[in-house]
Amino acid sequence: MKENVISEKSFTFALRIVKLYQYLCEEKKEFVLSKQILRSGTSIGANIEEGIGGQSGKDFHSKMSIAYKEARETHYWLRLLYKANYIADTAYQSILADCDELVRILGSIKKTMEEKPKN
């Protein structure tokens, strides 16, 4: 099976989100925002995988659009957690850079799909 860059990046990002969730629960005793970021941050890769296995181009585009929105939502939760002092600066900058990369890639995929002529 051919390696899919966005699939691999989103899976690695989801692992980072799971570890962040564990840290927030165990170390910071934060249980509300941590669930939000766990949900949105792991949903990115799940939607990408669904899109890859989709039955049509329309299905693929729909799932990539959802993954893009989930990445944007995750970006929001990361900013909020950082500004609320739940995440240290170095960790924040690193995971935010990964999130931004996913947003850029998914935005590019979405734009390419929208520019494709409809058959």
N, C-alpha and C positions, 0 to 999 in steps of 0.2 A: 504494500500500500504506500502510495506517494505521501511524503511529509507535507502537511498543510500548515503554513506558517501561522496564520491567524488562529487556527485550532490549537496549536502548541502554545502560542503566547497566551491565549485566553485560559488554557488549562493551568499553566504555570502561575498566572495571575490569580486564578481561583485558589490555588494552594496557598499563596501569600495571604489572601483574604481570610481563609480558614485559620491560618496561624494568627493573623491580626485579631480575629474574633476570639480565639482562645486566650490571647494576651489580654484583650479588653475585659473578658469575663473573669479570668483568674487573677490578674494583677490590678486592674483598675475597678473591678466590681461594677462594670457598666454593662447593663443587660438589655437596654432598649435600642439605643443607636447601633450597638454591635449586631443586633439581629437584622436591622435594616441593611447594613453594609454587607453582611453575610448573604442575605437574599439577593441583593442587586449584583454584588461582585461575583457570585458564582453563577448567576443567571446568564451572564454574558456568554460564557463558554457553552453552556447548555443550549442556548439558542443558536449559536454558531453550529454546533453539532447537528441540531435538528435541521438547520438550513442546508447543510452539506448533504444530509440524507433526504432532503425534500423531494417531492414528486414532480416539481415543475420549477421553472425559472421564477414564476410569481411567488411560489412558496419560499424559495431561497431568498428572494428580495424581502419578503415579509419578515422572515426570521433575522436577516441581517439588520433590518430597520429596528426590530425589537432589541437586538443585541447592542446596537448603537445607543438607543435610549437608555438601556440598563447601564452602559458604560458612563454615560453622562450623569445618570443618577448616582452612580458609585463615586464619581468625581465630586459631586456635591457632598456626600456623606464623609468622604475623606477630608474635605476642607472644613466641614463642621467639627469633626473629631479633632482635627489639628487646632483649630481656633478655640476649642473648649479645653485644650491642654490634655487630651487623652493620648495623643501621639507626639513623640519627640520629633524635632525638626529633621534630623537625618533620615529617620525611617519614613517620615511623611514625604520628603522630597523624592526618595527612591520609589515608593509605591505610587505616588502621584505621577511620576514620569512614565511608569509602566501603564497606568490608566490612560494618560494622555496619548500614548502610542496606540493603544487599542481604539481610542476615540478617533484618531487620525486615520488608521487603517480601515476601520468600519465606515467612517464617513466617506472615504475614497471608494470603497466597494459599493456603498449605497448610491453615490453620485454616478459611478460607472453604470450601474444597473438602470438608473433613471434615464441615462443618455442613450442606452441601447434601443434601437428601433423595435417596436412591437410587431411581432409576426402574426 
